[in-house]
Amino acid sequence: MNKINIFNRKSPITLAIDNATAETLPEVDKGYLESAVSMVLRNPDGTKEAFKAIKKRLKCGHPVGESYALSALDNMVHTCGAKFRVEVVDNLPALYKISAEWDRDNRLHFLQIISRWKTLDPGMIGPVNKVEELFRRDGYDIPDDTANQRTAALQYTSPDFTSRVVWPPEQQQFQTFEMRKEQIEHDILLANNNVAMFLEALNFLAVDEDPQKNDLVQEFRFKCSDIQRRTVVLIQQIDDAELIGKLIKVKEDIDVAMKSYQSILDERELAHVLEMSRETASGKRAVSNMGVRFNEPPR
């Protein structure tokens, strides 16, 4: 798992994309990528922010990181809607210029990806054709629709954000313990991702912002609450000391995150009460200056 800094000042969307495409990973991190997609779909400014983060990763200078960023870009073109596709189309010439710094494999990767986009959205056909012509002048063959084998395995479906988050998956009858253990360990990584993103969303709240009205905070709070509940159930179902230790750590980390959330709520409430108190005192002084006197209630 890619280690992140919870107190990094990057935005949650940028942080998710950076962690999804880190070159130290064995593959693109699906959990972080789905989190990025979720935030783009919920945040009106998420499109430009996400594309900017992807573009930066495409210029990271590491072939693996650049390849992961290309796969993430392709996924988001398919899952983040028309607004994101427009942003990508507007920047296709810039992406072509960036590709000049990549190795040949990644340039082919990019060419295969954009060629597939022509079947996704008719509005992308013209701009993609122009970039394909530039590649043709560079000596590249334009792939047909069946030539996209390299990225096929990295295509993810858009997460269903309307359904209840379920973690870990319900036990299936045919699973052996080893199969289930492997799945649980993978889900623990996803759980850790959610906890990290919850804390990061809290860290980015404005000073006077109510966390109860922040969609991103509430999304990850909901996920973490569900994970915590299922973790407690799972601990009682398994008999593996190593797994139990990891699950207890997940529960403890969520406890810490929830305490942070509650602490912010308490601080906001205290600030509100103090402000109301100051306003009341100021109002009384202003009225007193007009000759009005307040009678103190009998004690």
N, C-alpha and C positions, 0 to 999 in steps of 0.2 A: 504494500500500500504506500502511496506517495505521502510523505509527511508534509503537513501544512502548518503554517503559523497562524493560529487563531486570531492574533491581534494584528495581522497584516492589514494595511490600510487600503488594499485593493477592494473594489466592490465585490459583492457576493457573486455576481455573474462572471466577472473576470476571474475571480478565484476558482470558481467551479470549472471554467474552461481550462485554466492553467493546470489544474490538478487532473482533469480528464485526459489531457494530452501530454503530460510530463514524459520526457524521453526515458526516464528511469523505470517506467512501467512495462510489463510484458505485453500489454495491449491497451487500447483506449479504455478508460474507466467508464463503464456504462452508468454507474450510479451518479457520478459527478456530471456526466453529459446530460442525463435525464433531468438533473436538478437545474442545469443551465437552460434547457429547453423550457422547463416549467416557469422559470423566472422571466424568460423572454416573453412567453405567452401572457404573463400576468402584468408585466411592467411596460407601460406605454413607451418608455425610453429604452427598453431592453434591446431593441433591434440594433441600433447604432452601437450601443455598448458591447453587445456580443460580437458584432462583426469586427469592431476595433480590437477586441481581445484575440479573436481568431487570426486577424491580420498580423498582430504582433507575434503570435506563436508561429506563423508561417515564415517569419523572418528570424527565428531563434538561432539559426545556424547549425542545428543538429538534424541530420537526415531523418532520424527516427521521430523526433518531436515534430518536424515538418510534415512527415507522413501522417502522424496521428492528427495533426491540426487539419489536414486535408480531409481525412475521414470524418472529423467532427463537423467541418464545414458542410460536407455532403449530407450528413445526417440532419443538420439544422435547416438546410435548404428544403429537405423533404418534410420536416416536422414543425417548423416555426412560422409557416404561413406566407402569404403573398407579400407582406411588408418586408420580411427578411429577404425574400427572393429579389425584390426590387433593389434593396440595398446591395446585394451581391452583383446584380446585373450592372448597376451603375459603377461598380468598382472592378468589373472584369478586366478592363485594360490595365489597371494598376496591379491586379493579381498576376497578369501575364508578365509584367515587368519584374515583379518579385520572383517569379518562377525562374528567371534567368540565373538566379543564384543557387538553384537547387541542383542536385545530381540528376542524371538522366532518368532514373527510376521514379523519382518524385514528379518530374515533369510529365512522364507517361501517366502516372497516377492522376495528376491534375487533368490531363487531356481526356482520360477515360471518364472521369467524374463529370466534367462539363458537357461531354458528348451525350451522356445519359440525361442531363437536365433538359435537353430539347424535347424529350417525350413527356416530361413532367409538366411543363408550362409553355404554351405557344409563345408567350411573350419573351421567352429566353432564346428562341431559335435564332433570331437575327444577331443579337450580341454574341452568342456562342459561335455562330458561323464565322464572324469576323475574327474571333480569337483563334479558331481552328485554322483559318487561313494564315495567320501569323505563325502558328506551329508548322504548318505545311511548308512555309518558306524557310523555316529552321531545319527542315529535313525530316520531320516526323510524319508518319502515316496516321491518317485520321481513323480511329477505331470504329467498327460497326457496333450495333447495339448489343452484340453478344461478347464483346471483347473486354467487358468490365469484370474480370474474374478477381482481380487483386482486392477490390473493395467490397465485393459481395458479402464476405463473411463479417464485415464490420458494420453492416446496415442494421440499425436498431429501429424498432417501432416507437412511435411517440407514446409516452406514458399516458395512461387514462387518469386524468386529474379529477374526474368527476366521481370516481368510485372510491370506496373506503380503502385506505392503505392497509395491506395485509403483510405482516412480517412476524416471524418467519412463515414461509408457506406451510399450509396444513400438511400433516404427514400423509403420505400416500401408501396404500396397502402394499405395493410391490417393492418399496424401497428397502434395501438392506441398510444396516447401521452405517456402514462405510459410505454409502451413497448419501445418506441423510447427514452424516458428519461433514462431508465435503460441502453440501449445500448450506449447512448451518454456518460453517466457517466463512463462506462467501457472503452470507447474509450479515454476519458480524461486521465485515468490512463495510457493507452498505449502511449498516446502522451507525458505525463510527462516522461515515460521511455525513449522515443526517444530523448527528449531534454537532459536528464541526460547523455545518452550514447554519444550524440554529443559533449557535453562539456568534457566528460571524454576522448574521442578520441582526442580532441584538446589539452587536458592537457598532453597527452602522446606523442605528437609530439617531435621529436628530435629538438635541438636548431636550426639547419640549414635546417630542413626538410620543403619542400614546401607542405602546406596543400592541394593545388590543385592537387597534385599527390598522395595523400594518399587515397586509395580506401575506407577505413573505414570512414574517415572524410567526404568524398564526399557522401557516402551512407546515413549517418545520416543527412547531410546537405540537401540532396534531399528530404528525408522523412519529415524533419522539414519544408522545404519550402512548400511542398504539404499540410501538416497539417495546416500550417498558412493560406494558401489561402482558404482552406475549412472551417476553423474556422470563418473567416470573413464572408463567405457566410451563415454559420449556425447561427451566431449571428443575422443576419437579418431575419431569418426564424422562430425563436422561440420566445415565450412570457413567459419566466420563469426567474425571476430575479436571482435565485440561479444558474441556469445553465449558464446564460449569464455571471455572475460574474466569474464562473470557466473557461469559454471559453476565456474571456478577459485575465485572468491570464495566460492561455496557450499561448495566442498570445504574451503577454508581456515577458514571459520567452523565447520564441523563438526569440523575438527581441533582448534580451540580448545575447543569444547564437550567433546570426548572427553578432552582433557588435563585440563579442569576436573573431569570425572567421575573420572578416574584419580587426580588429586590428592586428591580427597575420600576415595577408597578407601585411599590411602596414609596419609592423616591418621588415618582410623579404625583402620587396622591398627596404626599406631604407638601410638595412644592405648591400644589393647587390650594391646599388649605391655608398655607402661609400667605399666598397671594390674595386669597379671599379675605384673610384677616387684615392684611395691609389696606386693601381697598375699603373694608368696613371702617377701619380706624381713620383713614383719610376722609371718608365721607362724613363721619361724625365730627371731625375737626372742622371741615368746611361748613357744615350746618351750624356748628357752635359759633363760628365766626360771624354768622348771620343773626346771632342773638337767640338761637334755639338752644334749650338746655334739656339734657336727657336725665330722667330720674332713674337712679339705680334701683333695681329690684330689692325688696327687703330680704335680709339674710336671716 
